[in-house]
Amino acid sequence: MRHVLPVLALVASLFAAPGLPALAADSEFHICPDNAEARVSHTGSSAWIATTQSSRPRELRIEIIGRNPALVCVYRMFGTDYWIYRYPSAHHPNCTVSSEGGTRGFYCLR
Protein backbone atom coordinates (compact mmCIF):
# COMPACT_ATOMS: atom_id res chain seq x y z
CA MET A 1 0.00 0.00 0.00
CA ARG A 2 2.93 2.33 0.75
CA HIS A 3 4.04 2.12 -2.88
CA VAL A 4 0.57 2.66 -4.36
CA LEU A 5 0.13 6.21 -3.00
CA PRO A 6 3.13 7.74 -4.80
CA VAL A 7 2.04 6.04 -8.03
CA LEU A 8 -1.51 7.40 -7.63
CA ALA A 9 -0.11 10.88 -7.00
CA LEU A 10 1.98 10.64 -10.16
CA VAL A 11 -1.01 9.48 -12.23
CA ALA A 12 -3.19 12.29 -10.83
CA SER A 13 -0.53 14.88 -11.70
CA LEU A 14 -0.45 13.63 -15.30
CA PHE A 15 -4.17 14.34 -15.66
CA ALA A 16 -4.05 17.82 -14.09
CA ALA A 17 -5.15 20.59 -16.45
CA PRO A 18 -2.13 22.25 -18.06
CA GLY A 19 -1.61 25.92 -17.24
CA LEU A 20 -3.73 25.83 -14.11
CA PRO A 21 -2.10 26.58 -10.78
CA ALA A 22 -1.40 23.86 -8.27
CA LEU A 23 -3.74 24.45 -5.34
CA ALA A 24 -3.61 23.55 -1.71
CA ALA A 25 -6.49 21.46 -0.40
CA ASP A 26 -7.78 24.49 1.51
CA SER A 27 -8.12 26.72 -1.59
CA GLU A 28 -10.11 27.08 -4.83
CA PHE A 29 -9.26 28.74 -8.14
CA HIS A 30 -12.12 30.02 -10.34
CA ILE A 31 -11.64 30.93 -14.00
CA CYS A 32 -13.98 33.22 -15.95
CA PRO A 33 -15.95 31.76 -18.85
CA ASP A 34 -13.69 31.97 -21.91
CA ASN A 35 -16.22 33.80 -24.04
CA ALA A 36 -19.52 35.65 -23.48
CA GLU A 37 -22.06 36.29 -26.21
CA ALA A 38 -24.97 38.74 -26.22
CA ARG A 39 -27.94 38.85 -28.53
CA VAL A 40 -30.52 41.59 -28.87
CA SER A 41 -34.13 40.73 -29.58
CA HIS A 42 -36.83 43.13 -30.73
CA THR A 43 -40.54 43.30 -31.42
CA GLY A 44 -40.18 45.03 -34.80
CA SER A 45 -40.67 43.52 -38.22
CA SER A 46 -38.35 40.88 -39.61
CA ALA A 47 -36.79 43.54 -41.84
CA TRP A 48 -34.81 44.68 -38.78
CA ILE A 49 -31.73 42.59 -38.03
CA ALA A 50 -30.40 42.29 -34.49
CA THR A 51 -26.65 41.93 -34.14
CA THR A 52 -24.76 39.53 -31.92
CA GLN A 53 -21.55 40.43 -30.12
CA SER A 54 -19.07 38.35 -28.18
CA SER A 55 -16.09 39.09 -25.99
CA ARG A 56 -13.34 37.43 -24.03
CA PRO A 57 -12.89 38.55 -20.40
CA ARG A 58 -11.24 41.97 -20.31
CA GLU A 59 -11.01 42.46 -16.56
CA LEU A 60 -11.47 40.52 -13.33
CA ARG A 61 -12.52 42.19 -10.11
CA ILE A 62 -14.30 41.67 -6.83
CA GLU A 63 -17.45 43.76 -6.33
CA ILE A 64 -20.13 43.89 -3.67
CA ILE A 65 -23.43 42.66 -5.11
CA GLY A 66 -26.38 42.30 -2.77
CA ARG A 67 -24.16 43.05 0.25
CA ASN A 68 -21.90 40.10 -0.61
CA PRO A 69 -18.53 39.99 -2.38
CA ALA A 70 -18.84 38.59 -5.89
CA LEU A 71 -16.22 37.35 -8.35
CA VAL A 72 -16.83 39.50 -11.45
CA CYS A 73 -15.68 38.78 -15.00
CA VAL A 74 -15.98 41.90 -17.16
CA TYR A 75 -16.64 41.61 -20.90
CA ARG A 76 -17.05 44.44 -23.44
CA MET A 77 -20.12 44.27 -25.69
CA PHE A 78 -22.29 46.86 -27.42
CA GLY A 79 -19.90 49.60 -26.30
CA THR A 80 -20.26 48.95 -22.58
CA ASP A 81 -19.10 46.61 -19.83
CA TYR A 82 -21.09 43.43 -19.29
CA TRP A 83 -20.63 41.43 -16.07
CA ILE A 84 -20.85 37.73 -15.43
CA TYR A 85 -20.42 36.96 -11.77
CA ARG A 86 -20.59 34.27 -9.12
CA TYR A 87 -20.32 34.24 -5.37
CA PRO A 88 -17.43 32.47 -3.64
CA SER A 89 -18.21 29.14 -2.02
CA ALA A 90 -19.11 29.18 1.66
CA HIS A 91 -16.01 27.07 2.39
CA HIS A 92 -13.58 29.43 0.57
CA PRO A 93 -14.97 32.98 0.95
CA ASN A 94 -11.70 34.96 0.99
CA CYS A 95 -10.83 35.65 -2.64
CA THR A 96 -8.37 37.78 -4.58
CA VAL A 97 -7.79 38.33 -8.29
CA SER A 98 -4.78 36.27 -9.27
CA SER A 99 -2.61 35.21 -12.20
CA GLU A 100 -1.34 31.95 -10.74
CA GLY A 101 0.71 30.02 -13.27
CA GLY A 102 -0.14 32.59 -15.97
CA THR A 103 -3.87 31.86 -15.72
CA ARG A 104 -6.09 34.77 -14.68
CA GLY A 105 -8.76 33.92 -12.14
CA PHE A 106 -9.86 34.18 -8.54
CA TYR A 107 -7.81 32.50 -5.83
CA CYS A 108 -10.01 31.74 -2.80
CA LEU A 109 -8.99 30.59 0.67
CA ARG A 110 -10.87 29.51 3.79
N, CA, C and O atoms as CSV, one atom per row, in Angstrom:
chain,resi,resn,atom,element,x,y,z
A,1,MET,N,N,0.823,-1.187,0.000
A,1,MET,CA,C,0.000,0.000,0.000
A,1,MET,C,C,0.874,1.259,0.000
A,1,MET,O,O,0.524,2.270,-0.609
A,2,ARG,N,N,2.031,1.180,0.703
A,2,ARG,CA,C,2.931,2.332,0.748
A,2,ARG,C,C,3.372,2.762,-0.637
A,2,ARG,O,O,3.564,3.954,-0.878
A,3,HIS,N,N,3.536,1.822,-1.549
A,3,HIS,CA,C,4.043,2.117,-2.884
A,3,HIS,C,C,2.927,2.578,-3.825
A,3,HIS,O,O,3.211,3.198,-4.851
A,4,VAL,N,N,1.694,2.295,-3.503
A,4,VAL,CA,C,0.571,2.657,-4.360
A,4,VAL,C,C,0.315,4.162,-4.304
A,4,VAL,O,O,0.008,4.761,-5.334
A,5,LEU,N,N,0.431,4.783,-3.143
A,5,LEU,CA,C,0.127,6.207,-3.004
A,5,LEU,C,C,1.011,7.093,-3.873
A,5,LEU,O,O,0.481,7.975,-4.548
A,6,PRO,N,N,2.330,6.907,-3.893
A,6,PRO,CA,C,3.132,7.739,-4.800
A,6,PRO,C,C,2.763,7.541,-6.265
A,6,PRO,O,O,2.776,8.497,-7.041
A,7,VAL,N,N,2.433,6.308,-6.652
A,7,VAL,CA,C,2.039,6.039,-8.030
A,7,VAL,C,C,0.727,6.751,-8.344
A,7,VAL,O,O,0.588,7.338,-9.417
A,8,LEU,N,N,-0.240,6.709,-7.422
A,8,LEU,CA,C,-1.507,7.402,-7.625
A,8,LEU,C,C,-1.294,8.911,-7.731
A,8,LEU,O,O,-1.942,9.574,-8.541
A,9,ALA,N,N,-0.403,9.446,-6.928
A,9,ALA,CA,C,-0.111,10.881,-6.997
A,9,ALA,C,C,0.495,11.242,-8.346
A,9,ALA,O,O,0.161,12.281,-8.916
A,10,LEU,N,N,1.374,10.404,-8.859
A,10,LEU,CA,C,1.981,10.643,-10.164
A,10,LEU,C,C,0.927,10.589,-11.265
A,10,LEU,O,O,0.914,11.447,-12.148
A,11,VAL,N,N,0.051,9.599,-11.222
A,11,VAL,CA,C,-1.006,9.477,-12.230
A,11,VAL,C,C,-1.930,10.687,-12.170
A,11,VAL,O,O,-2.296,11.229,-13.213
A,12,ALA,N,N,-2.312,11.117,-10.981
A,12,ALA,CA,C,-3.190,12.291,-10.832
A,12,ALA,C,C,-2.518,13.535,-11.390
A,12,ALA,O,O,-3.186,14.360,-12.013
A,13,SER,N,N,-1.225,13.691,-11.187
A,13,SER,CA,C,-0.533,14.875,-11.702
A,13,SER,C,C,-0.468,14.873,-13.223
A,13,SER,O,O,-0.415,15.940,-13.834
A,14,LEU,N,N,-0.471,13.703,-13.844
A,14,LEU,CA,C,-0.446,13.628,-15.302
A,14,LEU,C,C,-1.761,14.097,-15.915
A,14,LEU,O,O,-1.786,14.582,-17.046
A,15,PHE,N,N,-2.865,13.950,-15.159
A,15,PHE,CA,C,-4.174,14.345,-15.657
A,15,PHE,C,C,-4.575,15.745,-15.231
A,15,PHE,O,O,-5.671,16.190,-15.573
A,16,ALA,N,N,-3.736,16.451,-14.503
A,16,ALA,CA,C,-4.050,17.824,-14.094
A,16,ALA,C,C,-4.105,18.710,-15.330
A,16,ALA,O,O,-3.354,18.512,-16.285
A,17,ALA,N,N,-5.005,19.689,-15.300
A,17,ALA,CA,C,-5.152,20.592,-16.452
A,17,ALA,C,C,-3.883,21.414,-16.628
A,17,ALA,O,O,-3.394,21.995,-15.659
A,18,PRO,N,N,-3.340,21.478,-17.836
A,18,PRO,CA,C,-2.125,22.255,-18.059
A,18,PRO,C,C,-2.411,23.747,-17.926
A,18,PRO,O,O,-3.473,24.220,-18.329
A,19,GLY,N,N,-1.468,24.477,-17.364
A,19,GLY,CA,C,-1.609,25.924,-17.243
A,19,GLY,C,C,-2.374,26.371,-16.017
A,19,GLY,O,O,-2.399,27.563,-15.710
A,20,LEU,N,N,-3.000,25.447,-15.308
A,20,LEU,CA,C,-3.730,25.828,-14.110
A,20,LEU,C,C,-2.805,25.723,-12.912
A,20,LEU,O,O,-1.930,24.858,-12.881
A,21,PRO,N,N,-2.984,26.592,-11.926
A,21,PRO,CA,C,-2.100,26.581,-10.777
A,21,PRO,C,C,-2.324,25.351,-9.905
A,21,PRO,O,O,-3.429,24.813,-9.836
A,22,ALA,N,N,-1.270,24.924,-9.251
A,22,ALA,CA,C,-1.399,23.858,-8.268
A,22,ALA,C,C,-1.994,24.481,-7.007
A,22,ALA,O,O,-1.509,25.508,-6.531
A,23,LEU,N,N,-3.033,23.868,-6.473
A,23,LEU,CA,C,-3.736,24.449,-5.337
A,23,LEU,C,C,-3.587,23.587,-4.107
A,23,LEU,O,O,-3.485,22.363,-4.183
A,24,ALA,N,N,-3.576,24.259,-2.973
A,24,ALA,CA,C,-3.606,23.547,-1.706
A,24,ALA,C,C,-5.023,23.031,-1.496
A,24,ALA,O,O,-5.968,23.536,-2.102
A,25,ALA,N,N,-5.170,22.042,-0.651
A,25,ALA,CA,C,-6.490,21.463,-0.395
A,25,ALA,C,C,-7.446,22.470,0.223
A,25,ALA,O,O,-8.662,22.309,0.121
A,26,ASP,N,N,-6.916,23.502,0.860
A,26,ASP,CA,C,-7.783,24.494,1.506
A,26,ASP,C,C,-7.969,25.739,0.637
A,26,ASP,O,O,-8.144,26.838,1.163
A,27,SER,N,N,-7.933,25.577,-0.695
A,27,SER,CA,C,-8.122,26.715,-1.594
A,27,SER,C,C,-8.907,26.293,-2.841
A,27,SER,O,O,-9.041,25.107,-3.143
A,28,GLU,N,N,-9.419,27.300,-3.553
A,28,GLU,CA,C,-10.114,27.085,-4.827
A,28,GLU,C,C,-9.611,28.130,-5.815
A,28,GLU,O,O,-9.211,29.224,-5.418
A,29,PHE,N,N,-9.632,27.793,-7.105
A,29,PHE,CA,C,-9.259,28.737,-8.144
A,29,PHE,C,C,-10.373,28.738,-9.185
A,29,PHE,O,O,-10.663,27.702,-9.784
A,30,HIS,N,N,-11.001,29.896,-9.403
A,30,HIS,CA,C,-12.119,30.018,-10.339
A,30,HIS,C,C,-11.673,30.807,-11.566
A,30,HIS,O,O,-11.046,31.860,-11.443
A,31,ILE,N,N,-11.996,30.296,-12.735
A,31,ILE,CA,C,-11.641,30.932,-13.998
A,31,ILE,C,C,-12.917,31.448,-14.654
A,31,ILE,O,O,-13.952,30.782,-14.627
A,32,CYS,N,N,-12.835,32.639,-15.245
A,32,CYS,CA,C,-13.978,33.218,-15.954
A,32,CYS,C,C,-14.330,32.379,-17.175
A,32,CYS,O,O,-13.463,31.721,-17.750
A,33,PRO,N,N,-15.606,32.401,-17.575
A,33,PRO,CA,C,-15.952,31.764,-18.848
A,33,PRO,C,C,-15.102,32.374,-19.967
A,33,PRO,O,O,-14.903,33.588,-20.006
A,34,ASP,N,N,-14.613,31.547,-20.857
A,34,ASP,CA,C,-13.686,31.969,-21.905
A,34,ASP,C,C,-14.290,32.984,-22.865
A,34,ASP,O,O,-13.574,33.821,-23.415
A,35,ASN,N,N,-15.585,32.917,-23.068
A,35,ASN,CA,C,-16.225,33.799,-24.038
A,35,ASN,C,C,-17.659,34.064,-23.589
A,35,ASN,O,O,-18.333,33.159,-23.095
A,36,ALA,N,N,-18.126,35.297,-23.757
A,36,ALA,CA,C,-19.518,35.651,-23.484
A,36,ALA,C,C,-20.121,36.174,-24.770
A,36,ALA,O,O,-19.452,36.857,-25.545
A,37,GLU,N,N,-21.375,35.858,-24.996
A,37,GLU,CA,C,-22.058,36.288,-26.206
A,37,GLU,C,C,-23.386,36.927,-25.831
A,37,GLU,O,O,-24.103,36.420,-24.969
A,38,ALA,N,N,-23.712,38.037,-26.477
A,38,ALA,CA,C,-24.969,38.738,-26.215
A,38,ALA,C,C,-25.748,38.891,-27.512
A,38,ALA,O,O,-25.192,39.186,-28.570
A,39,ARG,N,N,-27.044,38.681,-27.393
A,39,ARG,CA,C,-27.943,38.854,-28.531
A,39,ARG,C,C,-29.013,39.864,-28.141
A,39,ARG,O,O,-29.424,39.932,-26.983
A,40,VAL,N,N,-29.450,40.631,-29.097
A,40,VAL,CA,C,-30.521,41.588,-28.873
A,40,VAL,C,C,-31.754,41.080,-29.600
A,40,VAL,O,O,-31.680,40.679,-30.762
A,41,SER,N,N,-32.873,41.098,-28.918
A,41,SER,CA,C,-34.127,40.734,-29.578
A,41,SER,C,C,-34.998,41.992,-29.672
A,41,SER,O,O,-34.783,42.965,-28.949
A,42,HIS,N,N,-35.967,41.956,-30.559
A,42,HIS,CA,C,-36.828,43.125,-30.730
A,42,HIS,C,C,-38.223,42.676,-31.139
A,42,HIS,O,O,-38.444,41.523,-31.509
A,43,THR,N,N,-39.146,43.608,-31.064
A,43,THR,CA,C,-40.536,43.302,-31.423
A,43,THR,C,C,-40.917,43.895,-32.772
A,43,THR,O,O,-42.084,43.862,-33.160
A,44,GLY,N,N,-39.929,44.438,-33.489
A,44,GLY,CA,C,-40.182,45.031,-34.804
A,44,GLY,C,C,-40.360,43.976,-35.879
A,44,GLY,O,O,-40.384,42.778,-35.601
A,45,SER,N,N,-40.483,44.438,-37.095
A,45,SER,CA,C,-40.669,43.518,-38.221
A,45,SER,C,C,-39.377,42.753,-38.496
A,45,SER,O,O,-38.304,43.105,-38.006
A,46,SER,N,N,-39.513,41.702,-39.290
A,46,SER,CA,C,-38.346,40.876,-39.609
A,46,SER,C,C,-37.368,41.592,-40.541
A,46,SER,O,O,-36.288,41.068,-40.815
A,47,ALA,N,N,-37.722,42.761,-41.024
A,47,ALA,CA,C,-36.792,43.543,-41.837
A,47,ALA,C,C,-35.636,44.090,-40.999
A,47,ALA,O,O,-34.567,44.398,-41.526
A,48,TRP,N,N,-35.861,44.207,-39.692
A,48,TRP,CA,C,-34.810,44.681,-38.779
A,48,TRP,C,C,-33.969,43.498,-38.333
A,48,TRP,O,O,-34.502,42.454,-37.956
A,49,ILE,N,N,-32.661,43.662,-38.376
A,49,ILE,CA,C,-31.734,42.588,-38.026
A,49,ILE,C,C,-31.014,42.959,-36.733
A,49,ILE,O,O,-30.401,44.021,-36.631
A,50,ALA,N,N,-31.098,42.082,-35.764
A,50,ALA,CA,C,-30.404,42.293,-34.493
A,50,ALA,C,C,-29.008,41.691,-34.578
A,50,ALA,O,O,-28.835,40.583,-35.085
A,51,THR,N,N,-28.028,42.411,-34.087
A,51,THR,CA,C,-26.651,41.928,-34.140
A,51,THR,C,C,-26.306,41.118,-32.892
A,51,THR,O,O,-26.950,41.239,-31.849
A,52,THR,N,N,-25.300,40.312,-33.027
A,52,THR,CA,C,-24.761,39.527,-31.920
A,52,THR,C,C,-23.335,39.996,-31.695
A,52,THR,O,O,-22.603,40.264,-32.649
A,53,GLN,N,N,-22.942,40.093,-30.433
A,53,GLN,CA,C,-21.551,40.427,-30.122
A,53,GLN,C,C,-21.017,39.439,-29.107
A,53,GLN,O,O,-21.767,38.874,-28.310
A,54,SER,N,N,-19.711,39.240,-29.148
A,54,SER,CA,C,-19.070,38.354,-28.184
A,54,SER,C,C,-17.777,39.000,-27.708
A,54,SER,O,O,-17.241,39.904,-28.350
A,55,SER,N,N,-17.293,38.524,-26.581
A,55,SER,CA,C,-16.085,39.093,-25.986
A,55,SER,C,C,-15.413,38.061,-25.102
A,55,SER,O,O,-16.057,37.188,-24.520
A,56,ARG,N,N,-14.118,38.187,-25.021
A,56,ARG,CA,C,-13.343,37.432,-24.032
A,56,ARG,C,C,-13.290,38.293,-22.771
A,56,ARG,O,O,-13.541,39.496,-22.852
A,57,PRO,N,N,-12.977,37.726,-21.622
A,57,PRO,CA,C,-12.891,38.547,-20.402
A,57,PRO,C,C,-11.821,39.625,-20.545
A,57,PRO,O,O,-10.695,39.341,-20.954
A,58,ARG,N,N,-12.175,40.852,-20.209
A,58,ARG,CA,C,-11.238,41.967,-20.306
A,58,ARG,C,C,-10.671,42.352,-18.948
A,58,ARG,O,O,-9.575,42.905,-18.855
A,59,GLU,N,N,-11.424,42.057,-17.902
A,59,GLU,CA,C,-11.009,42.457,-16.557
A,59,GLU,C,C,-11.640,41.514,-15.548
A,59,GLU,O,O,-12.738,41.000,-15.767
A,60,LEU,N,N,-10.950,41.290,-14.453
A,60,LEU,CA,C,-11.474,40.519,-13.335
A,60,LEU,C,C,-11.444,41.427,-12.119
A,60,LEU,O,O,-10.474,42.154,-11.907
A,61,ARG,N,N,-12.507,41.388,-11.317
A,61,ARG,CA,C,-12.522,42.194,-10.105
A,61,ARG,C,C,-13.511,41.611,-9.112
A,61,ARG,O,O,-14.351,40.777,-9.451
A,62,ILE,N,N,-13.387,42.069,-7.887
A,62,ILE,CA,C,-14.304,41.668,-6.835
A,62,ILE,C,C,-15.164,42.874,-6.493
A,62,ILE,O,O,-14.649,43.941,-6.157
A,63,GLU,N,N,-16.478,42.698,-6.583
A,63,GLU,CA,C,-17.446,43.764,-6.333
A,63,GLU,C,C,-18.458,43.285,-5.297
A,63,GLU,O,O,-18.682,42.085,-5.143
A,64,ILE,N,N,-19.056,44.221,-4.600
A,64,ILE,CA,C,-20.127,43.891,-3.669
A,64,ILE,C,C,-21.434,43.910,-4.448
A,64,ILE,O,O,-21.806,44.928,-5.032
A,65,ILE,N,N,-22.123,42.784,-4.452
A,65,ILE,CA,C,-23.427,42.660,-5.109
A,65,ILE,C,C,-24.380,42.057,-4.088
A,65,ILE,O,O,-24.163,40.950,-3.594
A,66,GLY,N,N,-25.434,42.797,-3.780
A,66,GLY,CA,C,-26.383,42.302,-2.774
A,66,GLY,C,C,-25.752,42.132,-1.411
A,66,GLY,O,O,-26.062,41.178,-0.697
A,67,ARG,N,N,-24.873,43.042,-1.041
A,67,ARG,CA,C,-24.160,43.048,0.249
A,67,ARG,C,C,-23.143,41.929,0.401
A,67,ARG,O,O,-22.615,41.721,1.493
A,68,ASN,N,N,-22.860,41.206,-0.674
A,68,ASN,CA,C,-21.898,40.104,-0.615
A,68,ASN,C,C,-20.818,40.298,-1.676
A,68,ASN,O,O,-21.099,40.795,-2.767
A,69,PRO,N,N,-19.575,39.905,-1.357
A,69,PRO,CA,C,-18.529,39.992,-2.377
A,69,PRO,C,C,-18.815,38.992,-3.502
A,69,PRO,O,O,-19.199,37.849,-3.254
A,70,ALA,N,N,-18.622,39.442,-4.725
A,70,ALA,CA,C,-18.844,38.590,-5.893
A,70,ALA,C,C,-17.594,38.602,-6.768
A,70,ALA,O,O,-16.891,39.609,-6.850
A,71,LEU,N,N,-17.330,37.488,-7.412
A,71,LEU,CA,C,-16.222,37.354,-8.353
A,71,LEU,C,C,-16.768,37.780,-9.716
A,71,LEU,O,O,-17.635,37.108,-10.275
A,72,VAL,N,N,-16.264,38.890,-10.248
A,72,VAL,CA,C,-16.833,39.496,-11.448
A,72,VAL,C,C,-15.875,39.370,-12.628
A,72,VAL,O,O,-14.704,39.738,-12.540
A,73,CYS,N,N,-16.397,38.844,-13.729
A,73,CYS,CA,C,-15.677,38.784,-15.000
A,73,CYS,C,C,-16.297,39.855,-15.888
A,73,CYS,O,O,-17.504,39.841,-16.128
A,74,VAL,N,N,-15.480,40.783,-16.376
A,74,VAL,CA,C,-15.980,41.905,-17.162
A,74,VAL,C,C,-15.676,41.670,-18.640
A,74,VAL,O,O,-14.535,41.419,-19.028
A,75,TYR,N,N,-16.724,41.759,-19.449
A,75,TYR,CA,C,-16.635,41.613,-20.901
A,75,TYR,C,C,-17.053,42.943,-21.522
A,75,TYR,O,O,-17.722,43.739,-20.864
A,76,ARG,N,N,-16.681,43.196,-22.754
A,76,ARG,CA,C,-17.054,44.437,-23.441
A,76,ARG,C,C,-17.922,44.094,-24.650
A,76,ARG,O,O,-17.464,43.466,-25.605
A,77,MET,N,N,-19.190,44.522,-24.585
A,77,MET,CA,C,-20.119,44.271,-25.686
A,77,MET,C,C,-21.049,45.464,-25.859
A,77,MET,O,O,-21.442,46.106,-24.884
A,78,PHE,N,N,-21.393,45.750,-27.097
A,78,PHE,CA,C,-22.288,46.858,-27.425
A,78,PHE,C,C,-21.805,48.177,-26.820
A,78,PHE,O,O,-22.611,49.017,-26.420
A,79,GLY,N,N,-20.486,48.350,-26.757
A,79,GLY,CA,C,-19.904,49.602,-26.297
A,79,GLY,C,C,-19.930,49.822,-24.797
A,79,GLY,O,O,-19.685,50.935,-24.333
A,80,THR,N,N,-20.220,48.788,-24.035
A,80,THR,CA,C,-20.265,48.948,-22.582
A,80,THR,C,C,-19.780,47.675,-21.893
A,80,THR,O,O,-19.643,46.627,-22.523
A,81,ASP,N,N,-19.525,47.784,-20.602
A,81,ASP,CA,C,-19.103,46.614,-19.831
A,81,ASP,C,C,-20.298,45.722,-19.540
A,81,ASP,O,O,-21.394,46.207,-19.260
A,82,TYR,N,N,-20.080,44.426,-19.606
A,82,TYR,CA,C,-21.090,43.434,-19.287
A,82,TYR,C,C,-20.475,42.482,-18.271
A,82,TYR,O,O,-19.383,41.958,-18.491
A,83,TRP,N,N,-21.169,42.255,-17.160
A,83,TRP,CA,C,-20.627,41.430,-16.075
A,83,TRP,C,C,-21.256,40.047,-16.071
A,83,TRP,O,O,-22.457,39.882,-16.284
A,84,ILE,N,N,-20.409,39.064,-15.824
A,84,ILE,CA,C,-20.853,37.731,-15.433
A,84,ILE,C,C,-20.202,37.497,-14.077
A,84,ILE,O,O,-18.996,37.690,-13.923
A,85,TYR,N,N,-20.986,37.089,-13.109
A,85,TYR,CA,C,-20.419,36.957,-11.770
A,85,TYR,C,C,-20.925,35.700,-11.073
A,85,TYR,O,O,-21.906,35.077,-11.479
A,86,ARG,N,N,-20.215,35.361,-10.016
A,86,ARG,CA,C,-20.594,34.272,-9.124
A,86,ARG,C,C,-20.140,34.648,-7.727
A,86,ARG,O,O,-19.263,35.493,-7.551
A,87,TYR,N,N,-20.738,34.023,-6.752
A,87,TYR,CA,C,-20.322,34.238,-5.373
A,87,TYR,C,C,-19.316,33.163,-4.993
A,87,TYR,O,O,-19.389,32.042,-5.495
A,88,PRO,N,N,-18.371,33.495,-4.103
A,88,PRO,CA,C,-17.426,32.472,-3.636
A,88,PRO,C,C,-18.176,31.378,-2.873
A,88,PRO,O,O,-19.275,31.608,-2.367
A,89,SER,N,N,-17.588,30.214,-2.797
A,89,SER,CA,C,-18.215,29.136,-2.018
A,89,SER,C,C,-18.153,29.484,-0.538
A,89,SER,O,O,-17.290,30.247,-0.104
A,90,ALA,N,N,-19.060,28.928,0.217
A,90,ALA,CA,C,-19.114,29.179,1.661
A,90,ALA,C,C,-17.849,28.666,2.355
A,90,ALA,O,O,-17.464,29.185,3.403
A,91,HIS,N,N,-17.208,27.659,1.780
A,91,HIS,CA,C,-16.006,27.068,2.391
A,91,HIS,C,C,-14.732,27.838,2.055
A,91,HIS,O,O,-13.725,27.685,2.746
A,92,HIS,N,N,-14.754,28.667,1.003
A,92,HIS,CA,C,-13.577,29.425,0.570
A,92,HIS,C,C,-13.996,30.852,0.216
A,92,HIS,O,O,-13.960,31.230,-0.954
A,93,PRO,N,N,-14.399,31.659,1.226
A,93,PRO,CA,C,-14.975,32.980,0.951
A,93,PRO,C,C,-13.965,34.104,0.737
A,93,PRO,O,O,-14.345,35.178,0.270
A,94,ASN,N,N,-12.712,33.895,1.059
A,94,ASN,CA,C,-11.696,34.961,0.994
A,94,ASN,C,C,-10.943,34.895,-0.323
A,94,ASN,O,O,-10.019,34.097,-0.482
A,95,CYS,N,N,-11.348,35.746,-1.278
A,95,CYS,CA,C,-10.826,35.647,-2.638
A,95,CYS,C,C,-10.059,36.897,-3.052
A,95,CYS,O,O,-10.320,38.002,-2.576
A,96,THR,N,N,-9.108,36.685,-3.950
A,96,THR,CA,C,-8.366,37.776,-4.582
A,96,THR,C,C,-8.250,37.469,-6.069
A,96,THR,O,O,-8.325,36.313,-6.485
A,97,VAL,N,N,-8.065,38.520,-6.863
A,97,VAL,CA,C,-7.791,38.331,-8.287
A,97,VAL,C,C,-6.342,37.875,-8.398
A,97,VAL,O,O,-5.457,38.431,-7.748
A,98,SER,N,N,-6.106,36.867,-9.220
A,98,SER,CA,C,-4.778,36.266,-9.270
A,98,SER,C,C,-4.417,35.863,-10.693
A,98,SER,O,O,-5.287,35.673,-11.542
A,99,SER,N,N,-3.130,35.737,-10.933
A,99,SER,CA,C,-2.606,35.210,-12.204
A,99,SER,C,C,-1.674,34.044,-11.911
A,99,SER,O,O,-0.550,33.997,-12.409
A,100,GLU,N,N,-2.143,33.112,-11.106
A,100,GLU,CA,C,-1.337,31.954,-10.739
A,100,GLU,C,C,-0.979,31.136,-11.974
A,100,GLU,O,O,-1.862,30.769,-12.748
A,101,GLY,N,N,0.263,30.857,-12.160
A,101,GLY,CA,C,0.708,30.024,-13.273
A,101,GLY,C,C,0.370,30.611,-14.639
A,101,GLY,O,O,0.268,29.875,-15.621
A,102,GLY,N,N,0.196,31.937,-14.711
A,102,GLY,CA,C,-0.137,32.587,-15.972
A,102,GLY,C,C,-1.611,32.547,-16.325
A,102,GLY,O,O,-2.003,33.070,-17.369
A,103,THR,N,N,-2.438,31.944,-15.489
A,103,THR,CA,C,-3.872,31.863,-15.724
A,103,THR,C,C,-4.581,32.878,-14.842
A,103,THR,O,O,-4.434,32.858,-13.620
A,104,ARG,N,N,-5.356,33.770,-15.466
A,104,ARG,CA,C,-6.094,34.773,-14.684
A,104,ARG,C,C,-7.340,34.146,-14.084
A,104,ARG,O,O,-8.059,33.401,-14.750
A,105,GLY,N,N,-7.585,34.457,-12.822
A,105,GLY,CA,C,-8.764,33.922,-12.142
A,105,GLY,C,C,-8.866,34.466,-10.741
A,105,GLY,O,O,-8.253,35.480,-10.408
A,106,PHE,N,N,-9.632,33.798,-9.933
A,106,PHE,CA,C,-9.862,34.181,-8.543
A,106,PHE,C,C,-9.335,33.082,-7.637
A,106,PHE,O,O,-9.765,31.932,-7.730
A,107,TYR,N,N,-8.414,33.430,-6.773
A,107,TYR,CA,C,-7.806,32.498,-5.829
A,107,TYR,C,C,-8.522,32.686,-4.505
A,107,TYR,O,O,-8.489,33.776,-3.935
A,108,CYS,N,N,-9.173,31.636,-4.006
A,108,CYS,CA,C,-10.007,31.736,-2.805
A,108,CYS,C,C,-9.503,30.798,-1.709
A,108,CYS,O,O,-9.194,29.632,-1.954
A,109,LEU,N,N,-9.429,31.341,-0.498
A,109,LEU,CA,C,-8.986,30.589,0.671
A,109,LEU,C,C,-10.111,30.492,1.697
A,109,LEU,O,O,-11.142,31.155,1.582
A,110,ARG,N,N,-9.885,29.656,2.695
A,110,ARG,CA,C,-10.869,29.506,3.786
A,110,ARG,C,C,-10.966,30.758,4.606
A,110,ARG,O,O,-11.741,30.811,5.562
